[in-house]
Amino acid sequence: MTDILTTIVPLTPASPHLETVATWQHEAWGHLNTALSFEGRCDEVRSECGQGGVPQVFVAMAGDRPVGTASLTVDDMESRPELTPWLASVFVLPAWRGQGIASRLVRRVEQEAHEAGIETLYLYTPDQQALYRRLGWVEREGMSYRGEDVSVMMRQLATPD
């Protein structure tokens, strides 16, 4: 399991791993939007598979097996439409956690945003503030969102060259 080096690749709309990523997202965060069906989640993930820039979905692969994902999206919090774009849906399979995969996924999204000329990214999290702080993110505000206490965090990226 952990002896295979992971790579991070963009997810494409035709990827055989699209339903896996949608399943992870649906199981992890479906309670935040109960009106969205699994089919709707698949459509949403498919629509976020961009050609670079925003939106984009990345997958951490161990050989030919997906083990994690993260997204760069236009918006991720309907109550804060002025904040854009967002790092969203950072997920690593439990057996693969603690190996820096989430950090690598976050850095890949940051790189994609930087290459697209984006200077500031946002995210929200109920419980992973320490991870994001270690990666240079700062808390912008605390709030209740869809019944969960969350921190909205932001990251200043270097300005484009």
Contact map, one row per residue, 1 for C-alpha under 8 A:
11110000000000000000000000000000000000000000000000000000000000000000000000000000000000000000000100000000000000000000000000000000000000000000000000000000000000000
11111000000000000000000000000000000000000000000000000000000000000000000000000000000000000000000100000000000000000000000000000000000000000000000000000000000000000
11111000000000000000000000000000000000000000000000000000000000000000000000000000000000000000000000000000000000000000000000000000000000000000000000000000000000000
11111100000000000000000000000000000000000000000000000000000001100000000000000000000000000000000000000000000000000000000000000000000000000000000000000000000000000
01111110000000000000000000000000000000000000000000000000000001100000000000000000000000000000000000000000000000000000000000000000000000000000000000000000000000000
00011111000000000000000000000000000000000000000000000000000111100000000000000000000000000000000000001000000000000000000000000000000000000000000000000000000000000
00001111100000000000000000000000000000000000000000000000000111000000000000000000000000000000000000000000000000000000000000000000000000000000000000000000000000000
00000111110000000000000000000000000000000000000000000000011110000000000000000000000000000000000000000000100100000000000000000000000000000000000000000000000000000
00000011111000000000000000000000000000000000000000000000011110000000000000000000000000000000000000000000000000000000000000000000000000000000000000000000000000000
00000001111100000000000000000000000000000000000010000001111000000000000000000000000000000000000000000000000000000000000000000000000000000000000000000000000000000
00000000111110101100000000000000000000000000000010000001111000000000000000000000000000000000000000000000000000000000000000000000000000000000000000000000000000000
00000000011111100100000000000000000000000000010011000000000000000000000000000000000000000000000000000000000000000000000000000000000000000000000000000000000000000
00000000001111100100000000000000000000000000011010000000000000000000000000000000000000000000000000000000000000000000000000000000000000000000000000000000000000000
00000000000111110100000000000000000000000000000000000000000000000000000000000000000000000000000000000000000000000000000000000000000000000000000000000000000000000
00000000001111111100000000000000000000000000000000000000000000000000000000000000000000000000000000000000000000000000000000000000000000000000000000000000000000000
00000000000001111110000000000000000000000000000000000000000000000000000000000000000000000000000000000000000000000000000000000000000000000000000000000000000000000
00000000001000111111100000000000000000000000000000000000000000000100000000000000000000000000000000000000000000000000000000000000000000000000000000000000000000000
00000000001111111111110000000000000000000100110000000000000000000000000000000000000000000000000000000000000000000000000000000000000000000000000000000000000000000
00000000000000011111111000000000000000000100000000000000000000000000000000000000000000000000000000000000000000000000000000000000000000000000000000000000000000000
00000000000000001111111100000000000000000000000000000000000000000100000000000000000000000000000000000000000000000000000000000000000000000000000000000000000000000
00000000000000001111111110000000000000000000100000000000000000000000100000000000000000000000000000000000000000000000000000000000000000000000000000000000000000000
00000000000000000111111111000000000001001100100000000000000000000000000000000000000000000000000000000000000000000000000000000000000000000000000000000000000000000
00000000000000000011111111100000000001000000000000000000000000000000000000000000000000000000000000000000000000000000000000000000000000000000000000000000000000000
00000000000000000001111111110000000000000000000000000000000000000000000000000000000000000010000000000000000000000000000000000000000000000000000000000000000000000
00000000000000000000111111111100000000001000000000000000000000000000000000000000000000001010000000000000000000000000000000000000000000000000000000000000000000000
00000000000000000000011111111100000001001000000000000000000000000000000000000000000000000000000000000000000000000000000000000000000000000000000000000000000000000
00000000000000000000001111111100000000000000000000000000000000000000000000000000000000000000000000000000000000000000000000000000000000000000000000000000000000000
00000000000000000000000111111110000000000000000000000000000000000000000000000000000000000000000000000000000000000000000000000000000000000000000000000000000000000
00000000000000000000000011111111100000000000000000000000000000000000000000000000000000000000000000000000000000000000000000000000000000000000000000000000000000000
00000000000000000000000011111111110100000000000000000000000000000000000000000000000000000000000000000000000000000000000000000000000000000000000000000000000000000
00000000000000000000000000011111110000000000000000000000000000000000000000000000000000000000000000000000000000000000000000000000000000000000000000000000000000000
00000000000000000000000000001111110000000000000000000000000000000000000000000000000000000000000000000000000000000000000000000000000000000000000001000000000000000
00000000000000000000000000001111111100000000000000000000000000000000000000000000000000000000000000000000000000000000000000000000000000000000000000000000000000000
00000000000000000000000000000111111110000000000000000000000000000000000000000000000000000000000000000000000000000000000000000000000000000000000000000000000000000
00000000000000000000000000000000111110000000000000000000000000000000000000000000000000000000000000000000000000000000000000000000000000000000000000000000000000000
00000000000000000000000000000100111111011000000000000000000000000000000000000000000000000000000000000000000000000000000000000000000000000000000000000000000000000
00000000000000000000000000000000011111111000000000000000000000000000000000000000000000000000000000000000000000000000000000000000000000000000000000000000000000000
00000000000000000000011001000000000111111100000000000000000000000000000000000000000000000000000000000000000000000000000000000000000000000000000000000000000000000
00000000000000000000000000000000000011111110000000000000000000000000000000000000000000000000000000000000000000000000000000000000000000000000000000000000000000000
00000000000000000000000000000000000111111111000000000000000000000000000000000000000000000000000000000000000000000000000000000000000000000000000000000000000000000
00000000000000000000010011000000000111111111100000000000000000000000000000000000000000000000000000000000000000000000000000000000000000000000000000000000000000000
00000000000000000110010000000000000001111111110000000000000000000000000000000000000000000000000000000000000000000000000000000000000000000000000000000000000000000
00000000000000000000000000000000000000111111111000000000000000000000000000000000000000000000000000000000000000000000000000000000000000000000000000000000000000000
00000000000000000000000000000000000000011111111100000000000000000000000000000000000000000000000000000000000000000000000000000000000000000000000000000000000000000
00000000000000000100110000000000000000001111111110000000100000000000000000000000000000000000000000000000000000000000000000000000000000000000000000000000000000000
00000000000110000100000000000000000000000111111110000000000000000000000000000000000000000000000000000000000000000000000000000000000000000000000000000000000000000
00000000000010000000000000000000000000000011111111000000000000000000000000000000000000000000000000000000000000000000000000000000000000000000000000000000000000000
00000000000000000000000000000000000000000001111111000011100000000000001010000000000000000000000000000000000000000000000000000000000000000000000000000000000000000
00000000011110000000000000000000000000000000111111100011100000000000000000000000000000000000000000000000000000000000000000000000000000000000000000000000000000000
00000000000100000000000000000000000000000000001111111111100000000000000000000000000000000000000000000000000000000000000000000000000000000000000000000000000000000
00000000000000000000000000000000000000000000000011111001000000000000000000000000000000000000000000000000000000000000000000000000000000000000000000000000000000000
00000000000000000000000000000000000000000000000001111111000000000000000000000000000000000000000000000000000000010001000000000000000000000000000000000000000000000
00000000000000000000000000000000000000000000000001111111000000000000000100000000000000000000000000000000000000011011000000000000000000000000000000000000000000000
00000000000000000000000000000000000000000000000001011111000000000000000111000000000010000000000000000000000000001001000000000000000000000000000000000000000000000
00000000000000000000000000000000000000000000000111011111100000000000001111000000000000000000000000000000000000000000000000000000000000000000000000000000000000000
00000000011000000000000000000000000000000000000111111111110000000000001110000000000000000000000000000000000000000000000000000000000000000000000000000000000000000
00000000011000000000000000000000000000000000100111000011111000000000111100000000000000000000000000000000000000000000000000000000000000000000000000000000000000000
00000001111000000000000000000000000000000000000000000001111100000000111000000000000000000000000000000000100110000000000000000000000000000000000000000000000000000
00000001111000000000000000000000000000000000000000000000111110000111110000000000000000000000000000000000100000000000000000000000000000000000000000000000000000000
00000111100000000000000000000000000000000000000000000000011111000111100000000000000000000000000000001000100000000000000000000000000000000000000000000000000000000
00000111100000000000000000000000000000000000000000000000001111111111000000000000000000000000000000000000000000000000000000000000000000000000000000000000000000000
00011110000000000000000000000000000000000000000000000000000111111110000000000000000000000000000000000000000000000000000000000000000000000000000000000000000000000
00011100000000000000000000000000000000000000000000000000000011111000000000000000000000000000000000000000000000000000000000000000000000000000000000000000000000000
00000000000000000000000000000000000000000000000000000000000011111100000000000000000000000000000000000000000000000000000000000000000000000000000000000000000000000
00000000000000000000000000000000000000000000000000000000000011111110000000000000000000000000000000000000000000000000000000000000000000000000000000000000000000000
00000000000000001001000000000000000000000000000000000000001111011111000000000000000000000000000000000000000000000000000000000000000000000000000000000000000000000
00000000000000000000000000000000000000000000000000000000001111001111100000000000000000000001100100000000000000000000000000000000000000000000000000000000000000000
00000000000000000000000000000000000000000000000000000000001110000111110000000000000000000111100000001100100000000000000000000000000000000000000000000000000000000
00000000000000000000100000000000000000000000000000000000111100000011111000000000000000001111000000000000100000000000000000000000000000000000000000000000000000000
00000000000000000000000000000000000000000000000000000000111000000001111100000000000000111110000000000000110010000000000000000000000000000000000000000000000000000
00000000000000000000000000000000000000000000000100000011110000000000111110000000000001111100000000000000000010000000000000000000000000000000000000000000000000000
00000000000000000000000000000000000000000000000000001111100000000000011111000000000011110000000000000000000010001000000000000000000000000000000000000000000000000
00000000000000000000000000000000000000000000000100000111000000000000001111110000000111110000000000000000000000000000000000000000000000000000000000000000000000000
00000000000000000000000000000000000000000000000000000110000000000000000111110000000111000000000000000000000000000000000000000000000000000000000000000000000000000
00000000000000000000000000000000000000000000000000000000000000000000000011111100101111000000000000000000000000000000000000000000000000000000000000000000000000000
00000000000000000000000000000000000000000000000000000000000000000000000011111100000001010000000000000000000000000000000000100000000000000000000000000000000000000
00000000000000000000000000000000000000000000000000000000000000000000000000111111100000000000000000000000000000000000000000000000000000000000000000000000000000000
00000000000000000000000000000000000000000000000000000000000000000000000000111111100000000000000000000000000000000000000000000000000000000000000000000000000000000
00000000000000000000000000000000000000000000000000000000000000000000000000001111100000000000000000000000000000000000000000000000000000000000000000000000000000000
00000000000000000000000000000000000000000000000000000000000000000000000000001111111000000000000000000000000000000000000000000000000000000000000000000000000000000
00000000000000000000000000000000000000000000000000000000000000000000000000101111111100000000000000000000000000000000000000000000000000000000000000000000000000000
00000000000000000000000000000000000000000000000000000000000000000000000000000001111100000000000000000000000000000000000000000000000000000000000000000000000000000
00000000000000000000000000000000000000000000000000000000000000000000000000100001111111000000000000000000000000000000000001000000000000000000000000000000000000000
00000000000000000000000000000000000000000000000000000000000000000000000011100000111111000000000000000000000000000000000111000000000000000000000000000000000000000
00000000000000000000000000000000000000000000000000000100000000000000000111100000001111100000000000000000000000000000000111000000000000000000000000000000000000000
00000000000000000000000000000000000000000000000000000000000000000000001111110000001111110000000000000000000000000000000011100000000000000000000000000000000000000
00000000000000000000000000000000000000000000000000000000000000000000011110000000000011111100000000000000010010000000000011100000000000000000000000000000000000000
00000000000000000000000000000000000000000000000000000000000000000000011110010000000001111100000000000000000000000000000000110000000000000000000000000000000000000
00000000000000000000000010000000000000000000000000000000000000000000111000000000000000111110000000000000000000000000000000000000000000000000000000000000000000000
00000000000000000000000000000000000000000000000000000000000000000001111000000000000000111111000000000100110000000000000000000000000000000000000000000000000000000
00000000000000000000000110000000000000000000000000000000000000000001110000000000000000001111100000000100000000000000000000000000000000000000000000000000000000000
00000000000000000000000000000000000000000000000000000000000000000011100000000000000000000111110110001100000000000000000000000000000000000000000000000000000000000
00000000000000000000000000000000000000000000000000000000000000000011000000000000000000000011111110000000000000000000000000000000000000000000000000000000000000000
00000000000000000000000000000000000000000000000000000000000000000000000000000000000000000001111110000000000000000000000000000000000000000000000000000000000000000
00000000000000000000000000000000000000000000000000000000000000000000000000000000000000000000111110000000000000000000000000000000000000000000000000000000000000000
11000000000000000000000000000000000000000000000000000000000000000010000000000000000000000001111111101000000000000000000000000000000000000000000000000000000000000
00000000000000000000000000000000000000000000000000000000000000000000000000000000000000000001111111111100000000000000000000000000000000000000000000000000000000000
00000000000000000000000000000000000000000000000000000000000000000000000000000000000000000000000111111000000000000000000000000000000000000000000000000000000000000
00000000000000000000000000000000000000000000000000000000000000000000000000000000000000000000000111111000000000000000000000000000000000000000000000000000000000000
00000000000000000000000000000000000000000000000000000000000000000000000000000000000000000000000011111111000000000000000000000000000000000000000000000000000000000
00000100000000000000000000000000000000000000000000000000000100000001000000000000000000000001000111111111100000000000000000000000000000000000000000000000000000000
00000000000000000000000000000000000000000000000000000000000000000001000000000000000000000111000010011111110000000000000000000000000000000000000000000000000000000
00000000000000000000000000000000000000000000000000000000000000000000000000000000000000000000000000011111111000000000000000000000001000100000000000000000000000000
00000000000000000000000000000000000000000000000000000000000000000000000000000000000000000000000000011111111100000000000000000000000000000000000000000000000000000
00000001000000000000000000000000000000000000000000000000011100000001110000000000000000000100000000001111111110000000000000000000000000000000000000000000000000000
00000000000000000000000000000000000000000000000000000000000000000000010000000000000000100100000000000111111111000000000000000000000000000000000000000000000000000
00000000000000000000000000000000000000000000000000000000000000000000000000000000000000000000000000000011111111100000000000000000000000000000000000000000000000000
00000001000000000000000000000000000000000000000000000000010000000000000000000000000000000000000000000001111111110000000000000000000000000000000000000000000000000
00000000000000000000000000000000000000000000000000000000010000000000011100000000000000100000000000000000111111111000000000000000000000000000000000000000000000000
00000000000000000000000000000000000000000000000000000000000000000000000000000000000000000000000000000000011111111100000010000000000000000000000000000000000010000
00000000000000000000000000000000000000000000000000000000000000000000000000000000000000000000000000000000001111111110000000000000000000000000000000000000000000000
00000000000000000000000000000000000000000000000000011000000000000000000000000000000000000000000000000000000111111111000000000000000000000000000000000000000000000
00000000000000000000000000000000000000000000000000001100000000000000000100000000000000000000000000000000000011111111111010000000000000000000000000000000000000000
00000000000000000000000000000000000000000000000000000000000000000000000000000000000000000000000000000000000001111111111000000000000000000000000000000000000011110
00000000000000000000000000000000000000000000000000001000000000000000000000000000000000000000000000000000000000111111110000000000000000000000000000000000000000010
00000000000000000000000000000000000000000000000000011100000000000000000000000000000000000000000000000000000000011111110000000000000000000000000000000000000000000
00000000000000000000000000000000000000000000000000000000000000000000000000000000000000000000000000000000000000001111111000000000000000000000000000000000000000110
00000000000000000000000000000000000000000000000000000000000000000000000000000000000000000000000000000000000000001111111110000000000000000000000000000000000010110
00000000000000000000000000000000000000000000000000000000000000000000000000000000000000000000000000000000000000001100111110000000000000000000000000000000000111110
00000000000000000000000000000000000000000000000000000000000000000000000000000000000110000000000000000000000000000000011111000000000000000000000000000000011110000
00000000000000000000000000000000000000000000000000000000000000000000000000000000000111100000000000000000000001001000011111100000000000000000000000000000011110000
00000000000000000000000000000000000000000000000000000000000000000000000000000000001111100000000000000000000000000000000111110000000000000000000000000001111000000
00000000000000000000000000000000000000000000000000000000000000000000000000010000000001110000000000000000000000000000000011111000000000000000000000000001110000000
00000000000000000000000000000000000000000000000000000000000000000000000000000000000000010000000000000000000000000000000001111100000000000000000000000111100000000
00000000000000000000000000000000000000000000000000000000000000000000000000000000000000000000000000000000000000000000000000111111100000000000000000000111100000000
00000000000000000000000000000000000000000000000000000000000000000000000000000000000000000000000000000000000000000000000000011111100000000000000000011110000000000
00000000000000000000000000000000000000000000000000000000000000000000000000000000000000000000000000000000000000000000000000001111100000000000000000000100000000000
00000000000000000000000000000000000000000000000000000000000000000000000000000000000000000000000000000000000000000000000000001111111100000000000000000000000000000
00000000000000000000000000000000000000000000000000000000000000000000000000000000000000000000000000000000000000000000000000001111111110000000000000000010000000000
00000000000000000000000000000000000000000000000000000000000000000000000000000000000000000000000000000000000000000000000000000001111111000000000000000000000000000
00000000000000000000000000000000000000000000000000000000000000000000000000000000000000000000000000000010000000000000000000000001111111100000000000000000000000000
00000000000000000000000000000000000000000000000000000000000000000000000000000000000000000000000000000000000000000000000000000001111111111100000000000000000000000
00000000000000000000000000000000000000000000000000000000000000000000000000000000000000000000000000000000000000000000000000000000111111111100000000000000000000000
00000000000000000000000000000000000000000000000000000000000000000000000000000000000000000000000000000000000000000000000000000000011111111000000000000000000000000
00000000000000000000000000000000000000000000000000000000000000000000000000000000000000000000000000000010000000000000000000000000001111111000000000000000000000000
00000000000000000000000000000000000000000000000000000000000000000000000000000000000000000000000000000000000000000000000000000000000111111100000000000000001000000
00000000000000000000000000000000000000000000000000000000000000000000000000000000000000000000000000000000000000000000000000000000000111111110000000000000111100000
00000000000000000000000000000000000000000000000000000000000000000000000000000000000000000000000000000000000000000000000000000000000110011111000000000000111000000
00000000000000000000000000000000000000000000000000000000000000000000000000000000000000000000000000000000000000000000000000000000000000001111110000000011110000000
00000000000000000000000000000000000000000000000000000000000000000000000000000000000000000000000000000000000000000000000000000000000000000111110000000011110000000
00000000000000000000000000000000000000000000000000000000000000000000000000000000000000000000000000000000000000000000000000000000000000000011111000000011100000000
00000000000000000000000000000000000000000000000000000000000000000000000000000000000000000000000000000000000000000000000000000000000000000011111100001111000000000
00000000000000000000000000000000000000000000000000000000000000000000000000000000000000000000000000000000000000000000000000000000000000000000111110001111000000000
00000000000000000000000000000000000000000000000000000000000000000000000000000000000000000000000000000000000000000000000000000000000000000000011111111100000000000
00000000000000000000000000000000000000000000000000000000000000000000000000000000000000000000000000000000000000000000000000000000000000000000001111111100000000000
00000000000000000000000000000001000000000000000000000000000000000000000000000000000000000000000000000000000000000000000000000000000000000000000111110000000000000
00000000000000000000000000000000000000000000000000000000000000000000000000000000000000000000000000000000000000000000000000000000000000000000000111111000000000000
00000000000000000000000000000000000000000000000000000000000000000000000000000000000000000000000000000000000000000000000000000100000000000000000111111100000000000
00000000000000000000000000000000000000000000000000000000000000000000000000000000000000000000000000000000000000000000000000000100000000000000011110111110000000000
00000000000000000000000000000000000000000000000000000000000000000000000000000000000000000000000000000000000000000000000000011110000000000000011110011111000000000
00000000000000000000000000000000000000000000000000000000000000000000000000000000000000000000000000000000000000000000000000011100100000000011111000001111100000000
00000000000000000000000000000000000000000000000000000000000000000000000000000000000000000000000000000000000000000000000001111000000000000011111000000111110000000
00000000000000000000000000000000000000000000000000000000000000000000000000000000000000000000000000000000000000000000000001111000000000001111100000000011111000000
00000000000000000000000000000000000000000000000000000000000000000000000000000000000000000000000000000000000000000000000111100000000000001111000000000001111100000
00000000000000000000000000000000000000000000000000000000000000000000000000000000000000000000000000000000000000000000000111000000000000011100000000000000111110000
00000000000000000000000000000000000000000000000000000000000000000000000000000000000000000000000000000000000000000000001110000000000000001000000000000000011111000
00000000000000000000000000000000000000000000000000000000000000000000000000000000000000000000000000000000000001000100011110000000000000000000000000000000001111100
00000000000000000000000000000000000000000000000000000000000000000000000000000000000000000000000000000000000000000100001000000000000000000000000000000000000111110
00000000000000000000000000000000000000000000000000000000000000000000000000000000000000000000000000000000000000000100111000000000000000000000000000000000000011111
00000000000000000000000000000000000000000000000000000000000000000000000000000000000000000000000000000000000000000110111000000000000000000000000000000000000001111
00000000000000000000000000000000000000000000000000000000000000000000000000000000000000000000000000000000000000000000000000000000000000000000000000000000000000111
